[in-house]
Amino acid sequence: MRKSLDAEAEVPTKANVEMSKTLVIQGGASKGLCGDVTAPATMSLAEAANVLGIHRTTAWSLYKRGQLPVPVLKVGSSLRVVRVHLERFLETGDPVKPRTLVRSPSSEGG
């Protein structure tokens, strides 16, 4: 007797989401969002939505309203999220604000 497709589908629970976040944060050198040096430094908005456990259209809506908790880069026509920013948000729960790099005169070597 075959199981129905609905019976085989795993329904995500809050415990599963929290466990996924823990595994991502504690990933180590070759795992996690940014631990793998071969992984790109950014991910698409849809990929970030998947990590956050929200639908891509919800992520798009939050981005358009300026309420996404991580900065979004526009590269050409593509929207990208920096993996380190997403990881920091998952670790702390605090929104990550974009910063501008300002060089101090002492760091310029002279």
Contacts in CASP RR format, 6 or more apart in sequence:
PFRMAT RR
TARGET T0000
AUTHOR 0000-0000-0000
METHOD contacts of the structure
MODEL  1
MRKSLDAEAEVPTKANVEMSKTLVIQGGASKGLCGDVTAPATMSLAEAAN
VLGIHRTTAWSLYKRGQLPVPVLKVGSSLRVVRVHLERFLETGDPVKPRT
LVRSPSSEGG
10 16 0 8 1.000
12 53 0 8 1.000
17 53 0 8 1.000
21 90 0 8 1.000
23 31 0 8 1.000
23 32 0 8 1.000
24 31 0 8 1.000
24 32 0 8 1.000
24 33 0 8 1.000
24 51 0 8 1.000
24 87 0 8 1.000
24 90 0 8 1.000
25 32 0 8 1.000
25 87 0 8 1.000
25 90 0 8 1.000
25 91 0 8 1.000
27 35 0 8 1.000
28 35 0 8 1.000
29 35 0 8 1.000
30 36 0 8 1.000
32 87 0 8 1.000
33 39 0 8 1.000
33 51 0 8 1.000
33 83 0 8 1.000
33 84 0 8 1.000
33 86 0 8 1.000
33 87 0 8 1.000
33 90 0 8 1.000
34 41 0 8 1.000
34 83 0 8 1.000
34 84 0 8 1.000
34 87 0 8 1.000
39 83 0 8 1.000
40 83 0 8 1.000
41 82 0 8 1.000
41 83 0 8 1.000
41 84 0 8 1.000
42 73 0 8 1.000
42 75 0 8 1.000
42 80 0 8 1.000
42 81 0 8 1.000
42 82 0 8 1.000
42 83 0 8 1.000
43 51 0 8 1.000
43 80 0 8 1.000
43 81 0 8 1.000
43 83 0 8 1.000
43 86 0 8 1.000
44 78 0 8 1.000
44 79 0 8 1.000
44 80 0 8 1.000
44 81 0 8 1.000
45 56 0 8 1.000
45 59 0 8 1.000
45 60 0 8 1.000
45 63 0 8 1.000
45 72 0 8 1.000
45 79 0 8 1.000
45 80 0 8 1.000
45 81 0 8 1.000
46 56 0 8 1.000
46 59 0 8 1.000
47 81 0 8 1.000
48 59 0 8 1.000
48 70 0 8 1.000
48 81 0 8 1.000
48 86 0 8 1.000
49 55 0 8 1.000
49 56 0 8 1.000
49 58 0 8 1.000
49 59 0 8 1.000
50 56 0 8 1.000
51 86 0 8 1.000
51 90 0 8 1.000
52 59 0 8 1.000
52 86 0 8 1.000
54 62 0 8 1.000
59 68 0 8 1.000
62 68 0 8 1.000
63 72 0 8 1.000
63 79 0 8 1.000
69 89 0 8 1.000
69 93 0 8 1.000
69 94 0 8 1.000
69 95 0 8 1.000
69 96 0 8 1.000
70 81 0 8 1.000
70 82 0 8 1.000
70 85 0 8 1.000
70 86 0 8 1.000
70 89 0 8 1.000
70 95 0 8 1.000
70 96 0 8 1.000
71 81 0 8 1.000
71 82 0 8 1.000
71 85 0 8 1.000
71 96 0 8 1.000
71 97 0 8 1.000
71 98 0 8 1.000
72 79 0 8 1.000
72 80 0 8 1.000
72 81 0 8 1.000
73 79 0 8 1.000
73 80 0 8 1.000
73 81 0 8 1.000
73 82 0 8 1.000
74 80 0 8 1.000
85 96 0 8 1.000
86 96 0 8 1.000
88 96 0 8 1.000
89 95 0 8 1.000
89 96 0 8 1.000
END
